[in-house]
Amino acid sequence: MEKKKLLKILSKIYLVLGIVLIFFAFSVLAITFYPQIWYSVDKGATESEAYSINEEVVILQEAEKEDIVKEVVSNLPPVDESLPLENIIKISAIGVDSEVIENVDSFIGLEEGIWRVPDFGTPDNNELPIILAAHRFGYVYWTKQFRDTSSFYNLPKLRIGDRVQIIWEQRSYEYEVYKAEDNTQITDYDADLILYTCRMYNSPVRVFRYLNRVN
């Protein structure tokens, strides 16, 4: 009798453990495919995210740029003709490897990938910081590979000390993260490079990473 009770208790424990493991497995899958699932359900999510990112652009356009001009550093890396002709950003820590999009329209630029905010810095002209923005979740029709390499979905995982490479006009520039924060707007214009994306599509909070050039 005692043995039967013990077996019944054990079977219940195993059943609960099995349910927990199944739930955990589904949770992992849901997290992995969350952007595709959510953005399929809510067709306005991507547009909301784009507007949220663009709000920061409006703030930047209204900024008194003469107040944030930095001392120009003119030591450019040598031209390397083996490098691609396209302007590229590589962030190995989070799997980003993408062309830097140049477009005066933020919505079009963000749809195409990682977009440089116009009228701010470039690697060869650092009087103002370079500001790069990208969707965190993006569009449902983006492939998984494009999302992995050309969005800032994993930007929150970028840590202080991580490096970013920008290939610009066949010169290689390297930057290092010195500050990471979630905020509603840029707080440090002394950076050489600023990366940002939305924390969530319906939130004013954005993910910022501030970097200085190290090479």
N, C-alpha and C positions, 0 to 999 in steps of 0.2 A: 504493500500500500504506500509506504513512504517512498519507495522507488518510483512509483507512478506519479506521485505528487512532484517529486524532484524533476522527473522528465517533463511534466507539464509546465513547470516553472521555467525550465531551461528552454523549452520550445517557444514560450512567450518572449523570453529574453532575446532569443535568436530572431524571432519575428520582428521585434522592435528594432533590433540592430540592423536587420535587413532593410526595413523601411527607411531608417535613418541614412543608410548607405546609398539607397536608391535616390532619396531626396537630395543628398549631397552631390551625387553624380549629375542629377538634372540641374542643380544649382550651378555647378561648374560649367556645364554646357550652356546654360542660359547666360552666364557672365561672358563666356567666350563669344557667343553670337548676339549679345544684347543689342548692339547698335542696329544690326539687320532686323531683329525682331521688333524693337521699339519703333524704328523709323518706318517699318512696314505698316504698323498699326496706326501711328499718328503721322499723317501726311504733312502736317504743318510743323513738325518738330525741326526739320532741317532749316526751314525758313526762319523759325524763331531763333535758332542757334546763330544763323547768319546775321540777323538783326542785332543780337546780343554782342557779337564780335564787332559789328560795325559801329556800335555805340562808342566803343573805345576809339575808333577811327575819328569819329566826330569830335571827341574830346581832344584828340591829337591835332586835328585841323584847326581847332580854336586856340591851341596853346601858343603862348608867346615864345616863338622858337629862339629869338635872340637871347632869352633868359636861360636856355639850356644848351647853347653852343659850347662845345668843348675845345680844348687845345688840339689842333690838328697834329697827328703823328704821320709823317710822310714816308716811313720806312716800309716800302712795299716788298712783298716776297718776289723772287724772280719769276719771270714767265716760264712755264713748263709746257712745251708744245705737246707733250704726251697726255696732258689733262684734257678732259672734254671741253668743247667749245661752249656748251650750255652752262649756265650758272646753276650750281648744285649745292644742296645742303645734305650733309651726312651726320647722323647722330647714332653711332653704333650702339650706345647703351640702350636705346629704345627702338632700334631697327629702322630708323628713318633714312631714306636714300632717295632724294627727290629733286626735281628741278625747282628752282625758285621762280615763281610766277610774277611777271611784271604786267600790271594792268591798272588803269586809273579807276576802274569800277571794282569795288571790293567784292561784290556779290559774284561777279564773273571770275575774279581772281581766286576766291575761296572755293568756287566750284571746281577749279582746275587743279587745286592742291595747296601748296604752301606759298603764301602770297606776301610780297614785300610791300609795306605801307609806303606809298609814294611821298615824295618831298621830305623823306627822312634819309638817314645815312645809307651808304653802300660800303663794302669792305675797303674800296680804294678812296673813299671820302668820308672820314669819320668825324666830321665837324658836328654832326648829329648822330645819335645812336641808330643802328640798323634795327628796324622793327619788323619781325616776321610773325604773321598770324596764320592759323589754319583751323579748319573744323576739327572738333574732337570726334564727332560721330559721323558727320558727312551725309552722303546721299545713299539711298537704298540700292541704286544701280551701280555704285562703286564696287569693284571686285575686292575680295579680301586682301589680295596682294597690294592693290592700290591703297586701300585703307591702312594697311600696316606700314607702308613706306612713305605715304604722302599725306598723312593726317597727323594731328597731335593727340591722338587718342591716348598714347602712353606718356604724354608730357609730364603728368603728375609723378611719374616714376623717375624722372631725371633728377639726379642728386647733386649737391654741392661737390665740386671737384670733377664732375663728368665733363668730357670734352665734346666740342662740336666743330666740324670742319665745314668751311664754305669754300667752294671752288668758284672763283669769280674772274672772268676774263683770263682764264688759264693761269691764274695764280691761286695758291692754296693758303688759306687763312685758318688759324686754329683759335678757338675760344674756350674758356673754362667757366663753368657755372660758379658764381660766388654767392648768389642769393636766390632763395626759392620762397615764393609766397602765393597765397590765395588772397585776392583783393578785388575791389570793384574798379580800380584803375591803376595805371602805372605810377609807382612811387619813387623810382630811382632812374633819373635820366642821365646819370653819370656812366651808365653801362655802355659798352661798345656794341652789344647785341642784346636785344630783348625778344624773347619768344613768348607767345601767349595764345590761349584758347579758352573756351568756356569750361567751367566746372561741370555744369549741367545745362541743357539747352534752355531751360526756363528760369535760370537764375542769373542775377546781375554779377555774381561772383565769377572771377576768371582766374585761371592758373597762369602765373607769371614765372619766368626764369630769366635771371639777369646774368650776363656773361661779360668778361673782359678778354680782350685779345691777348694771347700768350705767344703767338708765332705768326 
